[in-house]
Each structure stands twice: as C-alpha cells, then as structure tokens.
Amino acid sequence: MTSQLLINSLIAFSTFLLIAVSFSLIYQSVKFFHFAHAVVFTSGAYFTFLFIQLFDLSLYLSLPLAIICACLLGCLIEWLVYRPLRKKNSSSLILLLASLGIYIVLQNVISMVFGDDTKSIRTWPVVEGLNVFGARITPVQIIIIITSIVLLILVAYFLHLSKTGKAMRAVANDPELANISGINSDKVILISFAIGSALAGIAGILVSLDVDMTPTMGMNALMMGVVAMIVGGVGSIRGIVLGSLLLALAQNLGVWYISSQWQDAIAFAILLIFLLFKPEGFFGKKLRKAEV
Amino acid sequence: MIPNNRIIKKILKCFISQTLSVLMLIGCSNQEKIKVGVISPFSGDGAIYGQHLKNGFTIALDKIKSENPEFAVKLEIIYEDDKLDSKEAVNAYNKLVNADKVKIIIGAFTSNTTLAIAPFTSRDKVLLITPTATNYRIKDAGDYVYRICPSDALQGSQLAEYAVNTLKAKKVSILFMNTDYGVGLTETFRKKFIELGGEIISSDGFPQNETQFQTLLIKIKKLNPDIIFIPSNWKEAANAVNQAKQLNIKKQILCTDGTFEKDFLELTKGSSEGVIITSFAWGEGPYKKQADEFKEKFKSKFGTDPGGYAALCYDALLVVSNVLMKTNYDVAKIQEALDSVEFVGATGLTKFNKFGEVNKTFKLFKVINNNFVPIN
C-alpha cells in the first residue's frame, strides 16, 4: 500500500509541477495573478477534443495542434489585453481583474461550445494498471510523470543557458533595468506567455487523458500549481519541485489518514503556514526593502 | 419659447399615453398568464440534468398544446438556473417568488438544492414539486413540498437488501459524494444493511466534482470488503469506477440512480462491466401504455430513448398543468387539488400521500456489454 501511496503522490506531483512551472514563467515576467492561465490549461484538453471530434484527426496529430493553439491563446491574451493595459500603466489589480474577466468569458465560451458535461479524448477502454513494485500505474500516468520531468529539465536548461532564457530572467528581476540594457521586455513577456501557455496546454491534455475533462477543471488545478509555486519559492525551479512534492505528499497522506474532503484545506493550510513563517518559500529570495 | 413648450408638452402627452397603454397591455397579459417557476441546473456540471428536464417538458408541452390549446397559451414557464448549487437555488427561488410572483415551482432537480429551498416554502406559501430529488429528508421538508419520484429511503434499503440477500455481502465499504444526495443514501443503506446483519467497514466522503479516487480506493482495497457502495452522481462515479479497474480492485460495485446515465457508460468503457446500478422503475406493469406513448413521442422528437429523469419531469409538468387547469391561481386551491390528484403518466400513478410522497419504486440494473440490463 505504501508503494501505491507513493505512486499516487508521484502522479499528483507531476501535474502540480507542470502547472506550477508554467504559471511561474508567466508570473515572474508580469508580476500579477494571471487567472486566465486556468482556461489556457482547460483549452489544451478541449482543442484536442475539437480536432479529434470535429476534424476527425488522429490523437497523435491533434496533440501538437492543440498545444500550438493553447500557446497561441496565451499569446493572444497577452497581446490583445495585457500589453495595451500595461501601456496605459495599469496597476497589477487592474490586470488581475482583466485576467479574471478573461477567465470567466473563455470558460463560458468553452461551456457554450462543448457543453458542461464531462468529455473524453480517450479512445481506448479502461484497463488494469501495470504492476510496478506492487503498485498499479496506467501507461497514461507513466507518460504524465515522464513528460513533466522532461519538460521541467528542458525549461531549467532553457532559462539558464539560452540567451532568451537569460533575458526572461533579467526581465523577471527588473524589467526597467532589462529595458535599459537593450532587452525588449514586451517581446520577452510574449515569449514567457508562449512557453507558459504551451506547458499549461500540455498539462491540461495530460490530466484529461487520465481523468477526462470539464470546462471548470482549470481553476482547481491552477490553485494547486500556485500553492506549489509559492511554497517552493517564486522564481526557483528547485523550489517548485520541492513545493509540488510537499503538496502532493500532504494531500495523499491527508486522504489516507483523514478524508478526501480535506485535500484543498490541507493545501491552503500549508500555504498559510509558509506565508506566515517562510513567505519566500523553500528557495525564494528574501525581499529586501532597499537595495543599492 | 412658447412653441418649444408646446412641442415638449405634445411629446410628453404622447409618451405618457403610450407608456400607459403598454403598461395596461402588460397588466392584462400578466393577469391572464398562469406562471410556473422551474429551478434546475441548466449550466455548469449538472447541465445534463437540466437537459433531461427540458426534453421531458418539451414533450409535455406538445401534449398540453394539442389537448388544451387555450391553457397552453396562458401557461408561462419561467426557468431559473441553480447551477447545481444550493446558494444559487435559493437566489433562483427568491427571484421566482418575489419578482415573478409565482405560486408553484417545479424543482429543484437535485436533493441538496431542493432541501436548500424547501424551508422557505412554508413561509412564502409557495408549492414546490420536485420531479427528481430523492433524499429521504424531503418527506419532512414541509407541507408545501411534493415529489414525483420515490424516496431514497426505499432506494437505500432496496440496495442493502440486494447486497445481503442476493450478493451475500457481509462487509461493505462506502464511498459517498458528500452532498445531501450521497449522505442521505449512505444513511438509508447503512441502516438497512446493519439491520440485516451486515457490517460497514469504512465510509469515506468525497467532494462533488472530485476526480482523484486512487488513494481512497487503495484504503478500501486494504480493508478487503465484499462490496463497494458508491452513492454519487455519474461524473464522480465514472472516475471512481475507472480508477478501481486501474488499481485492479475486483470487488462488486453498487451505484445509485444519479449514475444511471448513458454518459457514465461512455466514460467507463471497459471498467463498468458488472457494476450494479439502481434506477427509478417505470415503463412496465399496468401503466406501460402511457410510458410507451411518451417513449415514442420522445424518440421521434429527439432521436434517442428517454431516461427516467425526462419521464419524471414530463409527468411533473403534466400533473401541475392538470391541477392548474382545474383551479384558480390560488395556493390553497392548488394544494387541495394536488392532495387529491390521481394522475397516470409515463412514470405510473402519481398520487400523493399526506407527506407529499408517491408510491413508486426503484429497479436494479447491471452493466452488461456496456448496457444497462435489468436484473429484478
């Protein structure tokens, strides 16, 4: 049973990780709560469903197309809404309200187009999971774990080694200073949205392959990703890994020892504890009032 | 200045007379309209239930139009969406009662939303007829509350009897949706199961819209029960049944009428074989003719066979219409007529006892070759 509990935690960890990384990339560059990220996550699953059902494409062709569409959706939101608002010097609160508005509108569009009932992109019947050290795990869940870890490594390499990644980190640290140094912050923010949205789209597809999809599935997933990001420390990939792991283990142990009802409460209790006693998270930078 | 004043006066006169005539027209049309409020989920996770209701109502309205066109013209149905949420249901109820001044409401669809609005009906003297909410506590929810479907008191005990007598189960694990529906069924099942000598070895709740059941299921697997009872809506039950299969749990699973949906079969291809599900019983016995008539009309209109929920909603609107045809729009008179109603519809005889309950029953089905097959 312990091995199964660990496997379950590993599956939850992988989804939290992917959502947290995708959100963190965007959050670091724009510094406001991009609520509409939840609907970008959901759109990945629904675009796949659309390509399979409406255009009769195969799953393997639908997947990359859906990821591209989710990526474009994120970029469009930045390009059409956030960028004009930033040009008007809108505060983070205005941007947050705009993102909430986008989330509500797009989620309702998904409901209107596809209906509110559960949709599935699984074309195969449900089968018993593979036996790994006495625990059961399905091929889809193995794909979720591998994809998350591979993408995490790629993102970490990209941020630390590529020129664009370094520019993203520079904009995250200080957008004005980055601008002075010749970095086009708008372009860098757009790239952050593109990568973050593509990752969110992938996460949405992976979750829907495992437990199907509904138009409202995004918000809860996003909340868990955000908790993992804050607990781990904003801006730290290592922190996000630890935060996701802590959250996944705490939730699964909570279900095992207490009740399924307490999953969200446990997540937010952890968040509160961190905000009170270690607000910078595991590996986040301590905020200093004045820097020379 | 003088010509301008004249023009203004003329415009004002014209505007006032037009407004008065429009108001009079509205007043006249309102006087003639017989309003029936409807509370059901039409969007969100329970939208499929609202679809069942509207489909059943469509067939009922066709029947009313053909049999009593004068009444059909007067009948005004005001739909309000509760989004499967108790708070939204109360808002919808307040809007119907205070703004639309309705005296009779069909709804709500589910137990938690019905139980949320039921306490207000006595205060406001508004009649509430739920077509589908099965929770056993609705029986005592007030003098103004009626229901067209049978109670979970029967569903839970029928399932417990089947588990003990036919499946020879001694130990059961319950995985219930933590809503009035899931909790109510858990209580009625538990009571009967223990009474028959069985033992409840675990009882775990999960929130509505839960998708992850692996950890709950391995807890159950460790306890090794004879059967697993899952009182829940179909969406949650589908994930639980799928994950039980993935975890190689081969115990007999029992589900309830909230799971009796074609979409459940779609989502659980390969994992739901052998699952036993209750659904409310209709379409057989002395009232088969009325059920067949409804089925035929439904199929020609929508191209699919109707489920029990659509039939219950069809009957609910016909019962309400029949009562309203015979009385004035006065609560005391409508209630008097409801208390003595004997209506035979698609779901059989609707005759309310002193608690506003009907004498209908549930039936057991087994999933065989991805179909619901009756077993008793």
Boltz contact constraints between the chains, C-beta under 6 A:
constraints:
  - contact:
      token1: [A, 1]
      token2: [B, 218]
      max_distance: 6.0
  - contact:
      token1: [A, 1]
      token2: [B, 222]
      max_distance: 6.0
  - contact:
      token1: [A, 4]
      token2: [B, 218]
      max_distance: 6.0
  - contact:
      token1: [A, 8]
      token2: [B, 214]
      max_distance: 6.0
  - contact:
      token1: [A, 8]
      token2: [B, 215]
      max_distance: 6.0
  - contact:
      token1: [A, 116]
      token2: [B, 43]
      max_distance: 6.0
  - contact:
      token1: [A, 116]
      token2: [B, 44]
      max_distance: 6.0
  - contact:
      token1: [A, 116]
      token2: [B, 47]
      max_distance: 6.0
  - contact:
      token1: [A, 117]
      token2: [B, 48]
      max_distance: 6.0
  - contact:
      token1: [A, 118]
      token2: [B, 235]
      max_distance: 6.0
  - contact:
      token1: [A, 120]
      token2: [B, 267]
      max_distance: 6.0
  - contact:
      token1: [A, 125]
      token2: [B, 269]
      max_distance: 6.0
  - contact:
      token1: [A, 125]
      token2: [B, 270]
      max_distance: 6.0
  - contact:
      token1: [A, 126]
      token2: [B, 242]
      max_distance: 6.0
  - contact:
      token1: [A, 126]
      token2: [B, 245]
      max_distance: 6.0
  - contact:
      token1: [A, 126]
      token2: [B, 270]
      max_distance: 6.0
  - contact:
      token1: [A, 126]
      token2: [B, 271]
      max_distance: 6.0
  - contact:
      token1: [A, 128]
      token2: [B, 248]
      max_distance: 6.0
  - contact:
      token1: [A, 129]
      token2: [B, 246]
      max_distance: 6.0
  - contact:
      token1: [A, 136]
      token2: [B, 246]
      max_distance: 6.0
  - contact:
      token1: [A, 136]
      token2: [B, 247]
      max_distance: 6.0
  - contact:
      token1: [A, 136]
      token2: [B, 248]
      max_distance: 6.0
  - contact:
      token1: [A, 138]
      token2: [B, 246]
      max_distance: 6.0
  - contact:
      token1: [A, 211]
      token2: [B, 211]
      max_distance: 6.0
  - contact:
      token1: [A, 211]
      token2: [B, 239]
      max_distance: 6.0
  - contact:
      token1: [A, 252]
      token2: [B, 215]
      max_distance: 6.0
  - contact:
      token1: [A, 255]
      token2: [B, 215]
      max_distance: 6.0
  - contact:
      token1: [A, 256]
      token2: [B, 215]
      max_distance: 6.0
  - contact:
      token1: [A, 260]
      token2: [B, 206]
      max_distance: 6.0
  - contact:
      token1: [A, 260]
      token2: [B, 216]
      max_distance: 6.0
  - contact:
      token1: [A, 261]
      token2: [B, 205]
      max_distance: 6.0
  - contact:
      token1: [A, 261]
      token2: [B, 207]
      max_distance: 6.0
